Amino acid sequence: VGPTMQESVHKWREQANHLPEDAPNILIIMLDDAGFGQPTTFGGEINTPTLSRLAKEGIAYNRFHTTAMCSPTRAALMTGRNHHRVGAGQIAEFANDWDGYTGVIPKSSATIAEVLGHYGYATAAFGKDHNTPVDQLANGPYDRTPTGRGFDYFYGFNAGETHQFYPVIFENTVPVEPETTPEEGYHFMTDMTDRAIARMQFSKSVAPDKPFLMYFAPGAVHAPHHVTPEWRAQFDGAFDMGWDAYREQVFERQKQMGVIPADTVLTPRPDWVEPWDELSDEQKEVYTALFENFAAYFAFTDHEIGRLLDAVETLPDAENTMVIYIVGDNGASSEGGLDGTLNEIKALNGVPTELGEVLENLDKLGGPESEPHDPVGWAWAGNTPFQWVKQVASHLGGTRNPMVITWPARIEHDPEPRDAFLHLIDVVPT
């Protein structure tokens, strides 16, 4: 640079490049409240063609572990650290000032979004965030919301669950309303998928060489189980065999598929689950309908994830995209109680729902006027072959979830499930 423009030569300053040329796009998908024995990919009875498509392209893992609860699992996944080390020993709403339970991820624990953002990644999160301190939902400083923890963009809800037809949505830190209504076909799962596709395409159109990290976390299949009648019709009569027979069928299929060892012994039915054959006709009708609705919600979610992956495959660097599909932040949930419910908010507050009340209102099942949750027996069966359910960290029914990873440019398909003992904290180092 000289005293005048005529005596000066312009040259752009060299920018530090922290990324290797082959840095992949990374898509982390995490479902909510899903059981090991539910998706067909792992021997279950609920159709998951998208998960199976990835398993046929990459590697499936059958000994991947979560923490048995929402907020702890997500904190461990995002930081690569034990959930107690980052203040997430329980869900965010129950935060207190005991060490490990503050509900606040300390700034000394960088998230994967902060780390990869520093190295030059575009970062975005969609769906459920259950690690924002409650007092930051309507007030600043917003330094521990998703955009305060490294994500350039967030579209989703900051809670354990939300209504899928009338969701409480935040775009970054601002509450927003859906642009359409349920009568016009609105469903949050479709909305967040559309937003994720648009964001990904926008990012690549502006900076095609910039890799992205996308965290895609549906509210599904956490209650409320909201889905259309068209999807429910696909499972009409599919579970009339009941939860005992379901469990035996899935167990045998898992052995045949190599998902579990051939000499595995099925864990016994606990005394808190009634034998299916001893239930009344009314109980069977209600319990079956509630699980058909749940299965439809699961299948619909997998379908929407398929739309997202279809969009990924249109990218010029699709082959260099790592996809990690984690099927649940814990095992299947028993929070619907012994009978299940059409109003799970009542169940969460300890208010029982009479079986007759559900029976009389089954025409509302899955729709905007319902808040359904299936009964405990189906949660137990959904975790086949393991014992116990969500919230219980002492048994694998609460902590073992299916996981599949693909990266076409680097990972070759292995038809055999990998049985290495893995945990959420292994994802960030990978």
C-alpha positions as CSV (number, residue, x, y, z in Angstrom):
1,V,0.0,0.0,0.0
2,G,1.5,3.3,-1.1
3,P,0.5,7.0,-0.5
4,T,-1.9,6.9,-3.5
5,M,-4.0,4.3,-5.3
6,Q,-1.7,4.6,-8.3
7,E,1.3,3.5,-6.2
8,S,-0.6,0.7,-4.5
9,V,-1.2,-2.9,-5.5
10,H,-4.3,-4.6,-4.2
11,K,-4.1,-8.1,-2.9
12,W,-6.6,-10.0,-0.7
13,R,-5.3,-11.1,2.7
14,E,-4.9,-14.8,2.9
15,Q,-7.6,-16.4,5.0
16,A,-6.7,-19.1,7.4
17,N,-8.3,-22.4,6.3
18,H,-8.8,-24.8,9.2
19,L,-10.5,-27.5,7.1
20,P,-9.1,-30.2,4.9
21,E,-10.4,-30.2,1.4
22,D,-12.4,-33.4,1.9
23,A,-14.2,-32.3,5.1
24,P,-17.7,-33.9,4.9
25,N,-21.1,-32.5,5.4
26,I,-22.5,-34.0,8.7
27,L,-26.2,-34.8,9.3
28,I,-27.0,-36.0,12.8
29,I,-30.6,-37.4,13.1
30,M,-32.0,-38.1,16.5
31,L,-35.4,-39.5,17.2
32,D,-37.2,-39.3,20.6
33,D,-38.5,-42.1,22.8
34,A,-38.0,-45.0,20.4
35,G,-37.6,-48.6,21.4
36,F,-34.9,-51.0,20.2
37,G,-37.5,-53.5,19.0
38,Q,-39.8,-51.1,17.1
39,P,-38.2,-50.4,13.7
40,T,-38.2,-53.1,11.0
41,T,-34.5,-52.4,10.4
42,F,-33.7,-53.9,13.8
43,G,-36.3,-56.6,13.7
44,G,-39.4,-54.7,14.8
45,E,-42.9,-54.4,13.2
46,I,-42.9,-50.7,12.4
47,N,-41.9,-49.9,8.8
48,T,-38.7,-47.8,8.6
49,P,-37.6,-47.9,4.9
50,T,-35.4,-44.8,5.3
51,L,-33.5,-46.3,8.2
52,S,-33.2,-49.6,6.3
53,R,-32.0,-47.8,3.2
54,L,-29.1,-46.3,5.2
55,A,-28.3,-49.6,6.9
56,K,-28.0,-51.2,3.4
57,E,-25.6,-48.4,2.4
58,G,-23.5,-48.1,5.6
59,I,-23.1,-49.7,9.0
60,A,-25.7,-50.6,11.7
61,Y,-24.7,-50.7,15.4
62,N,-26.6,-52.8,17.9
63,R,-24.8,-51.7,21.1
64,F,-25.1,-48.0,21.0
65,H,-26.2,-46.3,24.3
66,T,-28.1,-43.3,25.5
67,T,-28.9,-42.0,29.0
68,A,-32.5,-43.1,29.3
69,M,-33.8,-39.4,29.3
70,C,-34.1,-36.5,26.9
71,S,-31.9,-33.6,28.1
72,P,-29.0,-35.7,29.4
73,T,-28.8,-37.6,26.1
74,R,-28.8,-34.5,24.0
75,A,-26.2,-32.7,26.2
76,A,-23.9,-35.7,26.0
77,L,-24.4,-36.0,22.2
78,M,-23.7,-32.3,21.6
79,T,-20.6,-32.0,23.8
80,G,-19.1,-35.5,23.7
81,R,-19.0,-35.4,27.5
82,N,-20.7,-37.3,30.3
83,H,-24.1,-35.6,30.8
84,H,-23.4,-34.9,34.5
85,R,-20.1,-33.2,33.6
86,V,-22.2,-30.7,31.6
87,G,-24.9,-30.1,34.1
88,A,-27.5,-32.3,32.5
89,G,-28.2,-35.0,35.0
90,Q,-31.9,-34.7,34.4
91,I,-34.3,-32.8,32.2
92,A,-34.0,-29.0,31.9
93,E,-37.3,-28.3,33.7
94,F,-36.0,-29.9,36.9
95,A,-32.8,-28.0,37.1
96,N,-31.3,-27.2,40.5
97,D,-28.0,-26.1,41.9
98,W,-26.5,-29.5,42.7
99,D,-23.4,-30.2,40.7
100,G,-24.3,-32.1,37.6
101,Y,-27.9,-31.0,37.7
102,T,-27.9,-27.3,36.9
103,G,-29.5,-27.6,33.5
104,V,-26.8,-25.3,32.1
105,I,-24.1,-26.5,29.8
106,P,-21.0,-24.6,31.0
107,K,-19.0,-22.5,28.5
108,S,-16.0,-24.6,29.3
109,S,-17.7,-27.4,27.4
110,A,-17.8,-26.5,23.7
111,T,-20.6,-28.1,21.6
112,I,-20.0,-29.8,18.3
113,A,-21.6,-26.8,16.6
114,E,-19.2,-24.4,18.3
115,V,-16.1,-26.6,17.4
116,L,-17.1,-27.2,13.7
117,G,-18.3,-23.6,13.3
118,H,-14.9,-22.5,14.4
119,Y,-13.3,-24.6,11.7
120,G,-15.6,-23.2,9.0
121,Y,-18.8,-25.3,9.0
122,A,-22.2,-23.9,8.4
123,T,-24.4,-25.1,11.3
124,A,-28.1,-25.5,11.8
125,A,-30.5,-27.3,14.2
126,F,-34.1,-28.3,13.6
127,G,-36.7,-29.8,15.9
128,K,-36.4,-30.5,19.6
129,D,-33.9,-28.7,21.8
130,H,-34.2,-29.7,25.4
131,N,-31.1,-28.0,26.8
132,T,-32.1,-24.4,26.9
133,P,-32.5,-23.1,30.4
134,V,-36.2,-22.3,31.0
135,D,-35.5,-18.6,31.9
136,Q,-34.0,-18.0,28.5
137,L,-37.1,-18.9,26.5
138,A,-38.6,-15.4,26.8
139,N,-35.7,-13.3,28.1
140,G,-32.1,-12.8,27.2
141,P,-29.2,-13.1,27.1
142,Y,-29.9,-16.2,24.9
143,D,-26.3,-17.3,25.3
144,R,-27.4,-20.9,26.0
145,T,-30.2,-21.3,23.4
146,P,-29.2,-23.3,20.3
147,T,-27.9,-20.1,18.6
148,G,-26.0,-19.3,21.7
149,R,-24.4,-22.8,21.7
150,G,-22.9,-22.6,18.2
151,F,-25.8,-23.1,15.7
152,D,-26.0,-20.4,13.1
153,Y,-29.7,-21.1,12.7
154,F,-32.4,-22.9,14.8
155,Y,-36.0,-23.8,13.9
156,G,-37.8,-25.8,16.5
157,F,-39.1,-26.0,20.1
158,N,-37.3,-25.7,23.4
159,A,-39.0,-28.2,25.6
160,G,-39.6,-31.9,26.1
161,E,-42.4,-32.0,23.6
162,T,-44.8,-29.9,21.6
163,H,-48.2,-30.3,19.9
164,Q,-47.5,-31.3,16.3
165,F,-50.5,-29.6,14.8
166,Y,-50.2,-26.4,17.0
167,P,-46.5,-26.3,18.0
168,V,-44.7,-23.7,20.1
169,I,-42.0,-22.8,17.6
170,F,-38.9,-20.6,17.9
171,E,-36.9,-19.4,14.9
172,N,-33.6,-18.7,16.4
173,T,-34.7,-16.8,19.6
174,V,-38.0,-15.5,18.3
175,P,-41.4,-17.3,18.8
176,V,-43.2,-17.7,15.4
177,E,-46.5,-19.2,14.2
178,P,-47.0,-21.9,11.6
179,E,-47.9,-20.4,8.2
180,T,-50.8,-22.9,7.7
181,T,-53.4,-24.8,9.8
182,P,-54.0,-28.5,10.4
183,E,-57.1,-28.2,8.1
184,E,-54.7,-27.1,5.4
185,G,-52.4,-30.0,6.0
186,Y,-50.0,-28.5,8.6
187,H,-47.9,-30.9,10.7
188,F,-44.7,-29.8,12.5
189,M,-42.7,-32.8,11.2
190,T,-43.3,-31.8,7.6
191,D,-42.7,-28.2,8.4
192,M,-39.3,-28.8,10.0
193,T,-38.3,-31.1,7.2
194,D,-39.2,-28.4,4.6
195,R,-37.2,-25.8,6.6
196,A,-34.2,-28.1,6.9
197,I,-34.2,-28.9,3.1
198,A,-34.5,-25.1,2.3
199,R,-31.7,-24.2,4.7
200,M,-29.4,-26.9,3.3
201,Q,-30.0,-25.9,-0.3
202,F,-29.6,-22.2,0.6
203,S,-26.3,-22.8,2.3
204,K,-24.9,-24.8,-0.6
205,S,-26.1,-22.3,-3.2
206,V,-24.3,-19.5,-1.5
207,A,-21.2,-21.3,-0.5
208,P,-21.0,-24.7,-2.3
209,D,-17.6,-25.6,-0.9
210,K,-18.6,-24.9,2.7
211,P,-19.5,-28.1,4.6
212,F,-22.5,-28.1,6.9
213,L,-23.4,-29.6,10.2
214,M,-27.1,-30.2,10.5
215,Y,-28.7,-31.5,13.7
216,F,-32.2,-32.9,12.9
217,A,-34.2,-33.8,16.0
218,P,-37.9,-34.5,15.4
219,G,-40.3,-34.4,18.4
220,A,-41.3,-37.9,17.2
221,V,-41.9,-40.3,18.6
222,H,-42.3,-38.6,21.9
223,A,-46.0,-38.0,22.8
224,P,-48.2,-36.5,21.7
225,H,-48.5,-39.0,18.9
226,H,-50.0,-36.9,16.2
227,V,-50.6,-38.4,12.7
228,T,-53.2,-38.4,10.0
229,P,-55.9,-41.1,9.5
230,E,-54.3,-42.1,6.2
231,W,-51.1,-43.1,8.0
232,R,-53.0,-44.9,10.8
233,A,-54.9,-46.9,8.2
234,Q,-51.7,-48.6,7.2
235,F,-51.4,-50.3,10.6
236,D,-55.1,-51.3,11.0
237,G,-55.0,-54.7,12.6
238,A,-51.2,-55.0,12.5
239,F,-50.8,-55.5,16.3
240,D,-53.9,-57.6,17.1
241,M,-51.5,-60.3,18.3
242,G,-50.9,-58.3,21.4
243,W,-47.7,-57.3,23.2
244,D,-46.6,-60.8,24.4
245,A,-46.8,-62.3,20.9
246,Y,-45.3,-59.1,19.4
247,R,-42.3,-59.5,21.6
248,E,-41.8,-63.1,20.8
249,Q,-42.0,-62.5,17.0
250,V,-39.6,-59.6,17.1
251,F,-37.2,-61.5,19.3
252,E,-37.0,-64.4,16.8
253,R,-36.6,-62.0,13.9
254,Q,-33.8,-60.1,15.7
255,K,-31.9,-63.4,16.1
256,Q,-32.5,-64.3,12.4
257,M,-31.2,-60.9,11.3
258,G,-28.2,-61.0,13.5
259,V,-29.3,-58.0,15.4
260,I,-28.8,-60.0,18.6
261,P,-26.8,-63.2,19.1
262,A,-28.5,-66.4,18.2
263,D,-28.2,-67.8,21.7
264,T,-29.8,-64.8,23.4
265,V,-32.4,-65.6,26.0
266,L,-35.5,-63.4,26.1
267,T,-36.0,-61.4,29.3
268,P,-39.2,-62.3,31.2
269,R,-42.4,-60.3,31.3
270,P,-42.4,-58.1,34.5
271,D,-45.3,-58.1,36.9
272,W,-46.2,-54.5,36.0
273,V,-47.3,-55.6,32.5
274,E,-50.5,-57.7,32.4
275,P,-50.6,-60.8,30.1
276,W,-52.3,-59.9,26.9
277,D,-54.6,-62.9,27.0
278,E,-56.0,-61.8,30.4
279,L,-57.2,-58.4,29.1
280,S,-60.8,-57.6,28.4
281,D,-62.0,-56.9,24.9
282,E,-62.3,-53.2,25.7
283,Q,-58.7,-53.1,26.9
284,K,-57.4,-54.8,23.8
285,E,-59.4,-52.5,21.5
286,V,-58.0,-49.3,23.2
287,Y,-54.4,-50.6,23.6
288,T,-54.2,-51.8,20.0
289,A,-55.6,-48.5,18.6
290,L,-53.2,-46.4,20.6
291,F,-50.2,-48.5,19.4
292,E,-51.4,-48.5,15.8
293,N,-51.4,-44.7,16.1
294,F,-47.9,-44.7,17.6
295,A,-46.6,-46.9,14.8
296,A,-48.1,-44.6,12.2
297,Y,-46.4,-41.6,13.8
298,F,-43.1,-43.5,13.7
299,A,-43.5,-44.6,10.1
300,F,-44.5,-41.0,9.0
301,T,-41.4,-39.6,10.8
302,D,-39.1,-42.1,8.9
303,H,-40.8,-41.1,5.7
304,E,-40.1,-37.4,6.3
305,I,-36.5,-38.1,7.1
306,G,-36.5,-39.9,3.7
307,R,-37.5,-36.6,2.1
308,L,-34.5,-34.9,3.7
309,L,-32.1,-37.6,2.6
310,D,-33.5,-37.4,-1.0
311,A,-32.6,-33.7,-0.9
312,V,-29.1,-34.5,0.4
313,E,-28.6,-36.8,-2.6
314,T,-29.2,-33.9,-5.0
315,L,-26.2,-32.1,-3.6
316,P,-23.0,-32.0,-5.7
317,D,-21.1,-33.4,-2.7
318,A,-23.7,-35.9,-1.6
319,E,-21.1,-38.7,-1.5
320,N,-19.1,-36.7,1.0
321,T,-22.0,-36.5,3.5
322,M,-21.9,-38.4,6.8
323,V,-25.3,-39.3,8.1
324,I,-25.7,-40.6,11.7
325,Y,-29.2,-41.8,12.4
326,I,-29.8,-42.4,16.1
327,V,-33.1,-44.1,16.7
328,G,-34.2,-42.5,20.0
329,D,-32.7,-40.4,22.8
330,N,-33.8,-43.3,25.1
331,G,-35.9,-46.4,25.0
332,A,-39.7,-46.5,24.4
333,S,-41.7,-44.5,26.9
334,S,-44.1,-45.9,29.5
335,E,-45.4,-42.4,30.4
336,G,-48.8,-43.2,29.0
337,G,-49.5,-45.3,32.1
338,L,-51.1,-48.7,32.3
339,D,-54.0,-47.9,30.0
340,G,-52.5,-45.3,27.7
341,T,-54.3,-42.0,27.2
342,L,-55.8,-39.6,24.8
343,N,-54.5,-36.7,27.0
344,E,-50.9,-37.4,28.1
345,I,-50.8,-34.1,29.9
346,K,-53.2,-35.6,32.4
347,A,-50.9,-38.6,32.8
348,L,-47.8,-36.4,33.3
349,N,-49.7,-34.6,36.1
350,G,-50.8,-37.9,37.8
351,V,-54.4,-37.6,36.7
352,P,-55.7,-41.0,35.6
353,T,-57.7,-41.5,32.4
354,E,-60.6,-43.9,32.6
355,L,-60.6,-46.6,29.9
356,G,-64.1,-45.8,28.9
357,E,-63.2,-42.1,28.3
358,V,-60.6,-43.2,25.7
359,L,-62.9,-45.8,24.2
360,E,-65.6,-43.2,23.6
361,N,-63.2,-40.8,21.9
362,L,-61.1,-43.0,19.7
363,D,-62.5,-41.1,16.6
364,K,-60.2,-38.2,17.8
365,L,-57.1,-40.4,18.1
366,G,-54.0,-38.9,16.5
367,G,-55.8,-35.7,15.6
368,P,-55.5,-32.1,16.8
369,E,-58.0,-32.6,19.7
370,S,-56.0,-35.5,21.1
371,E,-52.7,-35.8,23.0
372,P,-52.3,-39.6,22.8
373,H,-49.7,-41.9,24.4
374,D,-49.7,-45.7,24.2
375,P,-49.8,-47.9,27.3
376,V,-46.9,-49.3,29.3
377,G,-47.2,-52.9,27.8
378,W,-46.4,-51.6,24.3
379,A,-43.4,-49.6,25.6
380,W,-42.1,-52.8,27.3
381,A,-42.6,-54.8,24.0
382,G,-41.1,-52.0,22.0
383,N,-37.8,-52.4,23.8
384,T,-37.5,-56.1,22.9
385,P,-35.4,-58.0,24.0
386,F,-34.4,-55.8,26.9
387,Q,-35.9,-55.0,30.3
388,W,-37.5,-51.8,31.4
389,V,-38.2,-48.5,29.6
390,K,-37.4,-44.8,29.3
391,Q,-36.3,-43.1,32.6
392,V,-34.7,-46.3,33.9
393,A,-30.9,-46.2,33.4
394,S,-30.2,-49.5,35.1
395,H,-31.4,-51.7,32.3
396,L,-30.8,-51.7,28.6
397,G,-34.5,-51.1,27.7
398,G,-33.9,-47.5,28.7
399,T,-30.5,-46.9,27.3
400,R,-29.8,-49.1,24.2
401,N,-30.9,-47.6,20.9
402,P,-30.3,-48.5,17.3
403,M,-27.8,-46.4,15.3
404,V,-26.8,-46.4,11.6
405,I,-24.0,-44.4,10.0
406,T,-23.3,-43.8,6.3
407,W,-20.6,-41.9,4.5
408,P,-20.4,-43.1,0.9
409,A,-17.1,-41.4,0.1
410,R,-15.3,-43.1,3.0
411,I,-17.3,-46.0,4.5
412,E,-18.0,-49.3,2.8
413,H,-21.2,-51.2,3.6
414,D,-21.0,-54.0,6.2
415,P,-24.0,-56.3,6.1
416,E,-23.3,-57.4,9.7
417,P,-24.3,-55.2,12.6
418,R,-21.3,-53.9,14.5
419,D,-21.4,-54.8,18.2
420,A,-18.8,-52.5,19.7
421,F,-19.9,-50.9,22.9
422,L,-20.6,-47.3,22.1
423,H,-22.1,-44.3,23.8
424,L,-23.4,-40.9,22.8
425,I,-20.1,-39.3,23.9
426,D,-18.3,-41.2,21.1
427,V,-20.0,-39.2,18.4
428,V,-18.2,-35.9,18.8
429,P,-14.7,-37.4,18.8
430,T,-15.7,-39.3,15.6
